[in-house]
Amino acid sequence: MHRIQIQQALNIPRPRPREAAVEGSAEVAALNTLLAELPDDEWDRLTASAGWTVRDIVAHLVGQHVESARPWTIPGKLRQARHRFPGSSALDAHNALQILEYSARTPDELRQLLVRFGPKAVRARLRSPEFIRRRSFARFFPEEHLPDLSFAYLFDVLSNRDTWLHRLEIARATGRPFTTGEHDHGILAQVLRDLAQAWTGPAITLELTGATGGRWALGDAEPVAAVRTPTLDYLWHLSGRYGLPVLEIDGDPSAGAAVLDARVEF
């Protein structure tokens, strides 16, 4: 009888730069495929990001990828964002500036920018020198509380994760299917690693179902429960977006509260 392997989530390794670049290239391609199918009248639909339309999300993603492809422009953008949005956190101000700069573009213009700069952004992150990758980005975004503040984490984990979740938001806002491939497994694995690092609940086995699913151990003691939930719905919930995922719990029912209370930065 085939048994699904259970992996200790805390032992998941960080991706190597080239592995992250492969995942990033695949994620950019998946995003571009989704956007190519969207008619213009769907770009003004509201998304799960409060106040953001599909167009706003794409403007944000365009800003992210253009800046990643041209990293020397980022300090100036951060200064400009603080000046334009003085009451916001550095991250919120930066996002708001990206939307301000790009949301007036037509859907075709935004598509073309992502097709042009998405691959360039991935290559630029891959080429970043090791002394930069080891440095902290905390001074740029001092309000953010993350499990790792190195540029390597930003380049190899958060950049791909942010694009992935926004692609899911666009798909759900427009009723489009969310396609998955091999690269989604790598993005999911890093979410599980970060979840394990912050886990304060009882030891459990977490099974995520769907094409990108699997089983992971959270906590280093004997599991008190096995919790089963759909992958996409649970990552959606971990990001702090609305809606509760359906949980199936075998064992201590109190484990469900820990699963639902957890959050991971996307």
C-alpha positions as CSV (number, residue, x, y, z in Angstrom):
1,M,0.0,0.0,0.0
2,H,1.4,3.4,-1.0
3,R,2.0,5.8,1.9
4,I,2.3,9.5,1.6
5,Q,5.7,10.6,3.0
6,I,5.6,13.1,5.9
7,Q,8.3,15.7,5.9
8,Q,9.4,17.8,8.9
9,A,8.5,21.3,7.6
10,L,11.2,22.9,9.7
11,N,13.8,20.9,7.8
12,I,12.8,22.2,4.4
13,P,15.9,23.9,2.9
14,R,15.9,27.4,1.4
15,P,16.1,27.3,-2.4
16,R,19.4,27.9,-4.1
17,P,19.5,31.0,-6.3
18,R,19.2,29.0,-9.5
19,E,16.3,27.0,-8.1
20,A,14.5,30.2,-7.1
21,A,15.2,31.6,-10.6
22,V,13.6,28.6,-12.3
23,E,10.5,28.9,-10.0
24,G,10.4,32.7,-10.7
25,S,10.6,32.2,-14.4
26,A,7.8,29.7,-14.3
27,E,5.6,31.9,-12.1
28,V,6.1,35.0,-14.3
29,A,5.1,32.8,-17.3
30,A,2.0,31.6,-15.5
31,L,1.0,35.1,-14.6
32,N,1.5,36.3,-18.2
33,T,-0.6,33.4,-19.5
34,L,-3.4,34.4,-17.1
35,L,-3.3,38.1,-18.0
36,A,-3.3,37.3,-21.7
37,E,-6.7,35.7,-21.3
38,L,-8.4,38.6,-19.4
39,P,-10.6,40.9,-21.4
40,D,-10.3,44.6,-20.6
41,D,-13.6,44.8,-18.7
42,E,-12.3,42.3,-16.0
43,W,-9.4,44.5,-15.0
44,D,-11.5,46.7,-12.8
45,R,-12.9,43.9,-10.7
46,L,-12.2,44.2,-7.0
47,T,-9.8,41.7,-5.4
48,A,-9.2,40.3,-1.9
49,S,-6.5,43.0,-1.4
50,A,-8.6,45.7,0.2
51,G,-9.4,48.5,-2.2
52,W,-7.3,47.0,-5.0
53,T,-8.7,46.1,-8.4
54,V,-7.1,43.6,-10.8
55,R,-5.5,46.5,-12.5
56,D,-4.0,47.8,-9.2
57,I,-2.5,44.3,-8.5
58,V,-1.0,44.1,-12.0
59,A,0.4,47.7,-11.6
60,H,2.0,46.7,-8.3
61,L,3.5,43.6,-9.9
62,V,4.8,45.6,-12.9
63,G,6.4,48.0,-10.4
64,Q,8.0,45.2,-8.5
65,H,9.4,43.6,-11.6
66,V,10.6,46.8,-13.3
67,E,12.4,47.7,-10.1
68,S,13.9,44.3,-9.6
69,A,15.2,44.4,-13.2
70,R,16.7,47.9,-12.4
71,P,17.7,47.6,-8.7
72,W,19.7,50.9,-8.8
73,T,16.3,52.7,-9.0
74,I,14.9,51.2,-5.8
75,P,16.4,53.6,-3.1
76,G,15.0,56.5,-5.0
77,K,11.6,54.9,-5.3
78,L,11.6,54.3,-1.5
79,R,12.5,57.9,-0.8
80,Q,9.8,59.1,-3.2
81,A,7.2,56.8,-1.7
82,R,7.9,58.1,1.9
83,H,7.5,61.6,0.6
84,R,4.3,61.0,-1.3
85,F,2.7,58.8,1.4
86,P,4.1,60.0,4.8
87,G,1.5,58.4,7.0
88,S,2.1,54.9,5.7
89,S,4.6,52.1,6.4
90,A,7.5,51.9,4.0
91,L,6.0,48.9,2.4
92,D,2.5,50.3,2.0
93,A,3.9,53.6,0.7
94,H,6.1,51.7,-1.8
95,N,3.1,49.7,-3.0
96,A,1.0,52.8,-3.3
97,L,3.6,54.5,-5.4
98,Q,3.8,51.5,-7.8
99,I,0.0,51.7,-8.3
100,L,0.1,55.5,-8.8
101,E,2.8,55.1,-11.4
102,Y,1.3,52.3,-13.4
103,S,-2.4,51.9,-12.9
104,A,-3.3,54.4,-15.6
105,R,-1.7,52.2,-18.2
106,T,-3.9,50.2,-20.5
107,P,-4.2,46.4,-20.0
108,D,-2.1,45.9,-23.1
109,E,0.6,48.2,-21.8
110,L,0.7,46.4,-18.5
111,R,0.9,43.0,-20.2
112,Q,3.8,44.2,-22.3
113,L,5.7,45.6,-19.4
114,L,5.4,42.2,-17.5
115,V,6.4,40.2,-20.6
116,R,9.4,42.5,-21.0
117,F,10.6,43.0,-17.4
118,G,9.4,39.8,-15.7
119,P,12.2,37.6,-17.1
120,K,14.7,40.5,-16.6
121,A,13.8,40.8,-12.9
122,V,14.3,37.0,-12.4
123,R,17.8,37.2,-14.1
124,A,18.7,40.3,-12.1
125,R,17.9,38.6,-8.8
126,L,19.9,35.6,-9.9
127,R,22.9,37.7,-10.7
128,S,22.9,39.6,-7.4
129,P,26.4,39.2,-5.8
130,E,26.7,37.2,-2.6
131,F,27.7,40.1,-0.4
132,I,24.4,41.8,-1.3
133,R,22.4,38.6,-0.7
134,R,23.8,38.3,2.8
135,R,22.9,41.9,3.7
136,S,19.7,42.9,5.6
137,F,16.9,44.9,4.0
138,A,15.5,45.9,7.4
139,R,16.5,49.5,7.0
140,F,14.4,49.8,3.9
141,F,11.3,48.2,5.5
142,P,11.7,48.7,9.2
143,E,8.1,47.9,10.2
144,E,8.1,44.4,8.7
145,H,8.5,41.3,10.9
146,L,9.9,38.4,8.9
147,P,11.6,35.1,9.7
148,D,14.6,36.2,7.6
149,L,15.6,39.8,6.7
150,S,18.4,39.0,4.2
151,F,18.2,40.0,0.6
152,A,18.6,36.3,-0.3
153,Y,15.2,35.7,1.4
154,L,13.7,38.6,-0.4
155,F,15.1,37.5,-3.8
156,D,14.6,33.7,-3.6
157,V,11.4,33.4,-1.5
158,L,9.3,36.5,-1.0
159,S,9.5,37.7,-4.6
160,N,8.1,34.5,-6.1
161,R,5.6,34.1,-3.2
162,D,4.2,37.6,-3.7
163,T,3.7,37.1,-7.4
164,W,2.1,33.6,-6.8
165,L,-0.5,34.9,-4.3
166,H,-1.4,37.9,-6.5
167,R,-1.9,35.5,-9.4
168,L,-4.3,33.5,-7.2
169,E,-6.1,36.7,-6.3
170,I,-6.5,37.7,-9.9
171,A,-7.8,34.2,-10.8
172,R,-10.3,34.2,-8.0
173,A,-11.5,37.8,-8.7
174,T,-12.2,37.0,-12.3
175,G,-13.4,33.4,-12.0
176,R,-10.4,32.0,-14.0
177,P,-8.8,28.7,-13.2
178,F,-5.6,28.8,-11.2
179,T,-3.1,26.6,-13.1
180,T,-0.3,24.9,-11.2
181,G,2.9,23.3,-12.2
182,E,6.1,21.9,-10.8
183,H,7.3,25.3,-9.6
184,D,4.3,25.7,-7.3
185,H,5.6,22.9,-5.1
186,G,8.8,25.0,-4.4
187,I,6.8,28.1,-3.5
188,L,4.5,26.0,-1.2
189,A,7.5,24.4,0.5
190,Q,8.8,27.7,1.6
191,V,5.5,28.7,3.0
192,L,5.5,25.5,5.1
193,R,9.1,26.3,6.3
194,D,8.1,29.7,7.4
195,L,4.9,28.4,9.1
196,A,7.0,25.8,11.0
197,Q,9.5,28.5,12.2
198,A,6.7,30.5,13.7
199,W,4.6,27.5,14.9
200,T,3.5,27.7,18.5
201,G,0.7,25.2,18.4
202,P,0.8,21.5,19.4
203,A,2.7,19.1,17.2
204,I,0.5,18.0,14.3
205,T,0.6,16.5,10.8
206,L,-0.7,19.0,8.3
207,E,-2.0,17.5,5.0
208,L,-2.6,20.0,2.2
209,T,-4.8,18.6,-0.6
210,G,-4.8,19.4,-4.3
211,A,-2.3,19.3,-7.1
212,T,0.4,21.0,-5.0
213,G,-0.3,19.2,-1.8
214,G,1.6,17.0,0.6
215,R,2.0,16.1,4.3
216,W,4.2,17.9,6.7
217,A,5.0,17.7,10.4
218,L,4.7,20.8,12.5
219,G,6.3,20.7,15.9
220,D,8.9,18.2,17.0
221,A,6.8,16.1,19.5
222,E,4.4,13.2,18.8
223,P,1.5,14.6,16.7
224,V,-1.7,15.1,18.7
225,A,-3.8,15.4,15.5
226,A,-3.7,15.1,11.7
227,V,-5.3,18.1,10.0
228,R,-6.4,18.0,6.4
229,T,-7.3,21.1,4.4
230,P,-7.2,22.3,0.7
231,T,-3.9,23.8,-0.3
232,L,-5.1,27.0,-2.0
233,D,-7.7,27.8,0.6
234,Y,-5.2,27.4,3.4
235,L,-2.5,29.5,1.9
236,W,-5.1,32.1,1.2
237,H,-6.0,32.1,4.9
238,L,-2.4,32.1,6.0
239,S,-1.9,35.3,4.1
240,G,-4.6,37.0,6.1
241,R,-7.3,37.1,3.4
242,Y,-10.9,36.5,4.1
243,G,-12.6,33.1,4.4
244,L,-12.0,30.1,6.5
245,P,-10.6,26.9,4.9
246,V,-12.4,23.6,5.6
247,L,-10.5,21.5,8.2
248,E,-10.8,17.8,8.7
249,I,-9.3,16.9,12.1
250,D,-8.3,13.4,13.2
251,G,-7.3,13.6,16.8
252,D,-7.3,16.5,19.3
253,P,-9.9,19.0,18.0
254,S,-8.0,22.0,19.6
255,A,-5.3,21.6,16.9
256,G,-7.7,23.3,14.5
257,A,-7.5,26.6,16.4
258,A,-3.7,26.7,16.0
259,V,-3.9,25.9,12.3
260,L,-6.4,28.8,11.8
261,D,-4.5,31.2,14.0
262,A,-1.3,30.9,12.1
263,R,-0.1,33.5,9.6
264,V,2.7,33.7,7.1
265,E,4.0,36.8,5.4
266,F,3.3,36.9,1.6
